């Protein structure tokens, strides 16, 4: 699947979380500047259409980033972090998750 197809699927998985909190996800492709690659602009709005979060990520990371944001927001409303923290927490979460994926697999010495 293409990166954009993965982003569409991630946005669909995000929808139930968004609905639970009265949020709406908007994604837009931003062209690269000069030799730069296109980037994905991710916006989250509340039901009054007020911008709660805006963040730009590489298109290749877009689907994983939206999935990570969905994981962050998949909590009871009273436990939601402040919207100012959503992007930095999601960046950090995704960075750690990708680092873990890069670790080599090690055989279990117990044979399990």
Phi, psi and omega per residue, in radians:
X1 nan 2.657 3.124
X2 -1.360 2.854 3.094
X3 -1.022 -0.714 -3.112
X4 -1.162 -0.681 3.080
X5 -1.076 -0.718 3.091
X6 -1.125 -0.660 3.119
X7 -1.120 -0.738 3.119
X8 -1.085 -0.751 3.107
X9 -1.118 -0.717 3.117
X10 -1.125 -0.718 3.103
X11 -1.074 -0.667 3.101
X12 -1.154 -0.681 3.093
X13 -1.172 -0.505 -3.134
X14 -1.283 -0.447 -3.007
X15 -0.935 -0.816 3.134
X16 -1.064 -0.660 3.104
X17 -1.148 -0.764 3.131
X18 -1.057 -0.807 -3.133
X19 -1.075 -0.691 -3.140
X20 -1.023 -0.591 -3.071
X21 -1.866 0.154 3.135
X22 1.185 0.688 -3.099
X23 -2.030 2.831 3.100
X24 -2.409 2.257 3.139
X25 -1.658 2.340 3.064
X26 -2.222 2.300 3.071
X27 -2.146 2.464 3.112
X28 -2.433 2.494 3.065
X29 -1.514 2.199 3.093
X30 -1.861 2.252 -3.132
X31 -1.146 2.651 3.072
X32 -1.239 2.694 3.108
X33 -1.789 2.237 -3.116
X34 1.088 -2.120 3.125
X35 -1.518 -0.022 -3.085
X36 -1.178 2.678 3.138
X37 -1.486 2.731 3.067
X38 -1.050 2.664 -3.130
X39 -2.257 2.779 3.125
X40 -1.767 2.180 3.047
X41 -1.661 2.168 -3.128
X42 -1.962 2.157 3.114
X43 -2.135 2.528 3.004
X44 -2.199 2.217 3.139
X45 -2.058 2.668 3.025
X46 -1.543 -3.122 -3.074
X47 -1.129 -0.399 3.084
X48 -1.477 0.149 -3.131
X49 1.115 0.404 3.051
X50 -1.457 2.323 3.134
X51 -1.163 2.155 3.109
X52 -1.750 -0.579 -3.109
X53 -2.708 2.469 3.019
X54 -2.406 2.254 -3.118
X55 -2.594 2.592 -3.140
X56 -2.104 2.283 -3.110
X57 -2.331 2.778 3.030
X58 -1.030 2.484 -3.136
X59 -0.966 -0.704 -3.120
X60 -1.046 -0.486 -3.140
X61 -1.690 -0.035 -3.008
X62 -0.991 -0.878 -3.106
X63 -1.104 -0.817 3.139
X64 -1.101 -0.627 -3.123
X65 -1.186 -0.749 3.110
X66 -1.133 -0.703 3.083
X67 -1.084 -0.720 3.122
X68 -1.142 -0.700 3.090
X69 -1.101 -0.716 3.088
X70 -1.061 -0.686 3.097
X71 -1.121 -0.716 3.130
X72 -1.090 -0.715 -3.049
X73 -1.566 -0.058 -3.133
X74 -1.451 1.090 3.140
X75 -2.428 2.874 3.043
X76 -1.006 2.577 -3.062
X77 -0.917 -0.702 -3.109
X78 -1.189 -0.238 3.134
X79 -1.759 0.008 3.134
X80 -1.100 2.351 3.002
X81 -1.187 2.869 3.092
X82 -1.112 2.464 -3.128
X83 -0.934 -0.489 3.095
X84 -1.093 -0.358 -3.089
X85 -1.705 -0.214 -3.054
X86 -0.997 -0.890 -3.089
X87 -1.145 -0.844 -3.132
X88 -1.120 -0.654 3.123
X89 -1.167 -0.733 -3.142
X90 -1.138 -0.722 3.070
X91 -0.997 -0.826 -3.104
X92 -1.137 -0.769 3.123
X93 -1.037 -0.828 -3.112
X94 -1.147 -0.698 3.103
X95 -1.014 -0.792 3.136
X96 -1.177 -0.715 -3.135
X97 -1.103 -0.760 3.132
X98 -1.171 -0.625 3.093
X99 -1.121 -0.685 3.106
X100 -1.145 -0.656 3.116
X101 -1.141 -0.482 -3.126
X102 -1.385 -0.230 3.140
X103 -1.215 2.468 3.113
X104 -1.227 2.602 3.063
X105 -1.357 2.459 -3.114
X106 -2.079 2.366 3.092
X107 -1.109 2.415 3.091
X108 -1.290 2.061 -3.109
X109 -1.122 -0.301 3.135
X110 -1.481 -0.091 3.100
X111 1.419 0.276 -3.069
X112 -1.755 nan nan
